Every structure is written in C-alpha cells, then in structure tokens.
Amino acid sequence: MTDTGLTPAQIEALDTNDLLALYKETGDEALKWPLVMRYEGLIKSAALQIRGIYASFAQVEDIVSEGILTLVAAIDKFDPDKGIKFETYISKRIRGMVIDLARKQDWLPRSLRQKSKRIDMAVGELATELGRFPSDEEIADRLGVPLEKYLKDAASVSLGNILSLDALMDTRESEVYTAEPADDSPEASPEGAFLEQELHRALVEGIEGLRENEQLVLSLYYEKNLHMKEIAQVLKLSEPRISQIHTRAIQKLRLHMEQYKNGTPAPPPTRGRKARR
C-alpha cells in the first residue's frame, strides 16, 4: 500500500492521467514506477525500431534501460500547466535519448557516412542548378554511377536516416526548439518563440511539398512507429522500395530546411506529380 492508501490493484485501475496527477500532487514515489511501466512499450518500440535498422547499434536492453531512466526523470520534470500532452512530451524525450545514444556511439560506418555526404552534395548541387528536386537518374548521372548502384547506395544510406527527421528539429542543431524551454532559453523570449514557430512552419511546408507516398511513409514510420517491413506490407511494396521512398523524402526535407536556414529559395513542391511506386 502506498502513502496515499492505494493498493496495487487500485493503482492499476487508475487512468494514466489520473495516476500522473496523483503523483504530481502527492509526490508518492510508489506511484512513479507503475507510471513508468505503462510506457515501457513505447521505449521497447523505439529500441526495436532502431536495433532493427542497424545491427551494430546498442543492444535493445541498453536502449530500454536508458529509456527508463529518461522516463523517470521526465515524469518529475513534466509540467502539465504548460499545455503539452504527457505522451507527446515523453515521446520527444525518448527520441532525444535515442539521438544522444546514436551520436555518442557514432554508429554509422565511415564508408556509409561518406556515401551519404556524396549523395547529399549531388542532390544539393542539382537542385540549385535545375531549380527543382532532381530525379534518381539525374543523381546517378551526377555521381557517375549506374542507376542501379545509386538506388542500392540510397537504400543503404536510408539506414542512417532513421533519426534524420528528428535531427532536423533537434535543439543541438537548430538551437531554437525544445519541448521544455528553460527560463533563460531562446524560447522564453518572444523572439525565440517566433523562431520556433517559423522552424515548424518551414518543416510543415517541406512535408506538404512531398509526394503522397513520401508523406505516407514518413507518417507511418515516425507517427505510427511502424517498421520498414510493416510499412512495406501496408503499402504492398518491397522493403527496399520503402527505404528508397523514405530516403528520398528525407533528402527533400534536408534540402528544404537547409535552404530555409540559408535564406535561399527551395525547389517547387512535387506533391502534384505522379508518385513513383
């Protein structure tokens, strides 16, 4: 029985929001662990998703352990008065934890990182020259490789894009976006809040400019937390094809955000064009 007089069965029967509110009100540590365990599935899902993409990344157990510690701290830091949903708050915390783990481990092989940079450079150069996002054939030609090799390389590079959408909005890169701004952070000022809104607006514009199948893959992957294999089954496409669509979508968003940050015009949206399946 806890300090609040509740039995384990009564705690289990509580709605998550009610359990969170009761913990915030009483500070009873006996309520925290049951609350954490309700989101263990979210942590495992993130761990399995990352682990399934690249085998040399941290063990699932390590990611889950880090996630639980992150969640324990997040519960205490969460302020319901800020109007942010708890699920949204902890999801961002968990993704931030995974980004930190990936950066600390430098988990992308050097050859794959170099390959990714060459492709990104070719895409950026062609987009500037053509005034639109280049086709696969044009990218392959710029790289001086057969189309089949480029598509294979692009699929390999997609392994490193698992965190790219989050990284586009990550605080350590943009320094204008956080889920929980401190009093002395840029978001605490009107200027910081405006920059945050503008960054979100730019990213939304970039996503809206994607083709329908690219938007769908990103939505299923980042919002619904489906694995590439599961998305392939939903869309009735091959898993390599889903990886290609994902990679191309991330390439477009990277280019769009880079051009936004540099104040240069972005290529026109391609949403109206027929999606290549």
HELIX and SHEET records of a PDB file:
HELIX    1   1 PRO A    8  ALA A   13  1                                   6    
HELIX    2   2 THR A   16  THR A   26  1                                  11    
HELIX    3   3 GLU A   29  MET A   37  1                                   9    
HELIX    4   4 GLU A   40  ILE A   53  1                                  14    
HELIX    5   5 VAL A   60  LYS A   77  1                                  18    
HELIX    6   6 PRO A   80  LYS A   82  5                                   3    
HELIX    7   7 PHE A   86  GLN A  105  1                                  20    
HELIX    8   8 ARG A  110  LEU A  130  1                                  21    
HELIX    9   9 ASP A  136  LEU A  143  1                                   8    
HELIX   10  10 LEU A  147  VAL A  157  1                                  11    
HELIX   11  11 SER A  158  ASN A  161  5                                   4    
HELIX   12  12 SER A  164  LEU A  168  1                                   5    
HELIX   13  13 THR A  171  SER A  174  1                                   4    
HELIX   14  14 PRO A  186  ALA A  188  5                                   3    
HELIX   15  15 PRO A  190  GLU A  208  1                                  19    
HELIX   16  16 GLU A  212  LEU A  218  1                                   7    
HELIX   17  17 SER A  219  GLU A  223  3                                   5    
HELIX   18  18 MET A  228  LEU A  235  1                                   8    
HELIX   19  19 GLU A  239  ASN A  262  1                                  24    
END                                                                             
